[in-house]
């Protein structure tokens, strides 16, 4: 989840091909579920996912500008996860809208970690997004893996 350019390490960003993304998203969903059930649990995965989302978007306040630092497949997967989890009220039609929603998700996740976000509805939405993101990441990686498999010798 960390990228390196010119030998220097940058902030980690969300990447759909990252092998650990589906695991982090799944663990975050479990951590949120434990919180909803009133169990004591750490928020390591929620924090990691929040940082990944925060590092993957840039929103300029006042100017209404938003920029995604995610690659195209990751943007597509995040959009699908938002749609599947019904995170956004309506359909997202622009990158600016998607980036703004991703920033909201990061804000809610950061609120969970700091203890300021405790509304059941917000927590359930975040959990649904985490589950959907885990599924999307897993499915995308599997499709890439399947595409790279050699064709069986009897199937030509």
C-alpha positions as CSV (number, residue, x, y, z in Angstrom):
1,X,0.0,0.0,0.0
2,X,3.1,2.2,0.0
3,X,4.4,3.5,-3.3
4,X,8.0,4.5,-3.9
5,X,9.1,7.0,-6.5
6,X,12.8,7.6,-7.2
7,X,13.8,5.6,-4.2
8,X,11.8,7.7,-1.8
9,X,8.8,6.4,0.1
10,X,5.5,8.3,-0.3
11,X,2.3,8.2,1.7
12,X,0.4,5.0,1.2
13,X,-2.6,5.3,-1.1
14,X,-5.5,3.0,-2.0
15,X,-4.6,0.5,-4.7
16,X,-7.0,-2.2,-5.8
17,X,-4.2,-4.6,-6.8
18,X,-2.7,-4.4,-3.3
19,X,-2.9,-7.9,-1.9
20,X,-3.7,-6.6,1.6
21,X,-6.6,-4.3,0.7
22,X,-9.4,-6.9,1.0
23,X,-7.9,-8.1,4.3
24,X,-7.7,-4.5,5.7
25,X,-11.2,-3.7,4.6
26,X,-12.6,-7.0,6.0
27,X,-10.8,-6.4,9.4
28,X,-12.2,-2.8,9.5
29,X,-15.7,-4.2,9.0
30,X,-15.1,-6.6,11.9
31,X,-13.8,-3.9,14.1
32,X,-16.8,-1.7,13.4
33,X,-19.1,-4.7,14.0
34,X,-17.5,-5.3,17.4
35,X,-18.1,-1.6,18.2
36,X,-21.7,-1.9,17.2
37,X,-22.0,-5.0,19.5
38,X,-20.5,-3.1,22.4
39,X,-17.3,-5.1,22.5
40,X,-13.9,-3.6,23.3
41,X,-11.8,-3.8,20.2
42,X,-8.9,-1.9,18.7
43,X,-9.3,0.1,15.5
44,X,-6.0,-0.7,13.7
45,X,-7.6,-1.7,10.4
46,X,-10.2,1.2,10.5
47,X,-7.3,3.6,11.1
48,X,-5.3,2.1,8.3
49,X,-8.2,2.3,5.9
50,X,-8.9,5.9,6.9
51,X,-5.3,6.9,6.2
52,X,-5.4,5.1,2.8
53,X,-8.5,7.0,1.9
54,X,-7.2,10.4,3.2
55,X,-4.0,9.9,1.2
56,X,-5.8,8.9,-1.9
57,X,-7.9,12.1,-2.3
58,X,-7.2,15.8,-2.3
59,X,-10.1,18.2,-1.6
60,X,-9.5,21.9,-1.8
61,X,-11.9,23.6,0.5
62,X,-13.7,26.7,-0.9
63,X,-12.6,26.1,-4.5
64,X,-14.7,23.0,-4.9
65,X,-11.8,21.2,-6.4
66,X,-11.3,17.5,-5.8
67,X,-8.5,15.2,-7.1
68,X,-8.1,11.5,-6.9
69,X,-4.7,10.0,-6.5
70,X,-6.0,6.5,-7.2
71,X,-5.5,4.7,-10.4
72,X,-8.5,4.1,-12.7
73,X,-9.2,0.5,-11.6
74,X,-9.1,1.6,-7.9
75,X,-11.5,4.5,-8.6
76,X,-13.9,2.1,-10.4
77,X,-13.7,-0.4,-7.4
78,X,-14.3,2.4,-4.8
79,X,-17.3,3.6,-6.9
80,X,-18.7,0.1,-7.0
81,X,-18.2,-0.4,-3.3
82,X,-20.0,2.9,-2.6
83,X,-22.8,1.8,-4.9
84,X,-23.1,-1.7,-3.4
85,X,-23.1,-0.3,0.1
86,X,-25.5,2.5,-0.7
87,X,-23.0,4.9,0.8
88,X,-24.1,7.9,-1.4
89,X,-27.7,9.0,-1.5
90,X,-27.7,9.1,-5.3
91,X,-25.6,7.9,-8.3
92,X,-22.1,9.4,-8.4
93,X,-21.5,10.8,-11.9
94,X,-18.2,12.7,-11.6
95,X,-14.8,12.1,-10.1
96,X,-15.3,15.2,-7.9
97,X,-18.4,13.6,-6.4
98,X,-16.6,10.3,-5.8
99,X,-13.6,12.0,-4.2
100,X,-15.9,14.1,-1.9
101,X,-17.7,10.9,-0.8
102,X,-14.3,9.1,-0.3
103,X,-13.3,12.0,1.9
104,X,-16.5,11.7,3.9
105,X,-15.8,8.0,4.4
106,X,-12.3,8.8,5.6
107,X,-13.8,11.3,8.0
108,X,-16.2,8.9,9.5
109,X,-13.5,6.2,9.8
110,X,-11.2,8.7,11.5
111,X,-14.1,9.6,13.8
112,X,-14.4,6.0,14.8
113,X,-10.8,5.8,15.7
114,X,-10.9,9.0,17.8
115,X,-14.1,7.9,19.5
116,X,-16.1,10.9,18.2
117,X,-18.2,8.9,15.7
118,X,-20.7,6.7,17.5
119,X,-23.9,7.2,15.5
120,X,-25.2,3.7,14.7
121,X,-26.4,4.7,11.2
122,X,-23.0,6.1,10.3
123,X,-21.2,3.0,11.7
124,X,-23.5,0.6,9.8
125,X,-22.9,2.6,6.5
126,X,-19.1,2.4,7.1
127,X,-19.3,-1.3,7.8
128,X,-21.3,-1.9,4.7
129,X,-18.7,0.1,2.6
130,X,-15.8,-1.9,4.1
131,X,-17.5,-5.2,3.3
132,X,-18.3,-4.0,-0.3
133,X,-14.7,-2.7,-0.7
134,X,-13.3,-6.1,0.5
135,X,-15.5,-7.9,-2.0
136,X,-14.5,-5.6,-4.9
137,X,-10.8,-5.8,-4.1
138,X,-11.0,-9.6,-3.9
139,X,-13.0,-10.0,-7.0
140,X,-10.7,-7.7,-9.0
141,X,-7.6,-9.4,-7.9
142,X,-9.1,-12.8,-8.7
143,X,-10.1,-11.7,-12.2
144,X,-6.5,-10.4,-12.9
145,X,-5.1,-13.7,-11.5
146,X,-7.5,-15.8,-13.7
147,X,-6.6,-13.7,-16.7
148,X,-2.9,-14.5,-16.3
149,X,-3.4,-18.3,-16.0
150,X,-2.2,-20.3,-18.9
151,X,-4.9,-21.7,-21.1
152,X,-5.5,-25.5,-20.4
153,X,-4.0,-27.6,-23.2
154,X,-7.3,-29.1,-24.1
155,X,-9.0,-25.7,-24.4
156,X,-7.5,-24.0,-27.4
